[in-house]
């Protein structure tokens, strides 16, 4: 049986222009996290490169690879070596012209347990993801691993309560959000504090409303989308870090800085999860007979 307690690690890292060096750093950090007692390690969104979606460039599709593929083989080897579950966000080449922003869940024995393909795809200044990624078609998923039953969503998904709810309803004990989010330099002074607070608040609300732990891992550093020596025009993005781990009451148990690489470790306690749900039985009191209109775009 899965343990009643397990430790999760969030690898907050910066990403340089060389994908091989980024992967090597991530693999080393997985070992470091395992050495600190983690049974689950989550990497940031698209950690193998700088955040390339700051521009639209057909050549960047060459960064994508199949899953299983070379990167998952290396990650699986490290997962098996250290006996940890790894959540790795990858640029998936599914077929010519069909690419996804995909989280691979690799179990502690190195087995590829499953995939989650990012469902909500943004298209904002310097976040031109609709150019690159086909929306996910696997739905929301909770997967059994050696550590526990885990749900994974990705970045822009974190603003949508529906995705969190549907994953939690499948029995996920933890929702993981691999993330790449930062400040536009021209906006930071006026909106930066409010943007970060909204991001933190919405994800804590998912923990409370669904009675689950939430683990969010972001990157740090200033990036211009430099991949193999070619950058996006413009001001770049300052990724704000702030990775955090909170319990089903929304209490933040571990939180990262805005500007440093670090590994955060927190404990999932399934007894505490059940105690909180018994006292705040939100899932019990749902009026599922009244929610059908949620599938409409608007209620005009």
Beta strands, then each sheet from edge to edge (+ up, - down):
strand 1: 5-12
strand 2: 40-43
strand 3: 85-95
strand 4: 98-106
strand 5: 112-117
strand 6: 123-124
strand 7: 127-128
strand 8: 142-144
strand 9: 149-154
strand 10: 174-178
strand 11: 182-184
strand 12: 213-217
strand 13: 220-223
strand 14: 237-240
strand 15: 244-246
strand 16: 252-255
strand 17: 262-269
sheet 1: 5+ 4- 3+ 2+ 1+ 17-
sheet 2: 6+ 7-
sheet 3: 8+ 9- 10- 12- 15+ 16-
sheet 4: 11+ 14- 13+
end
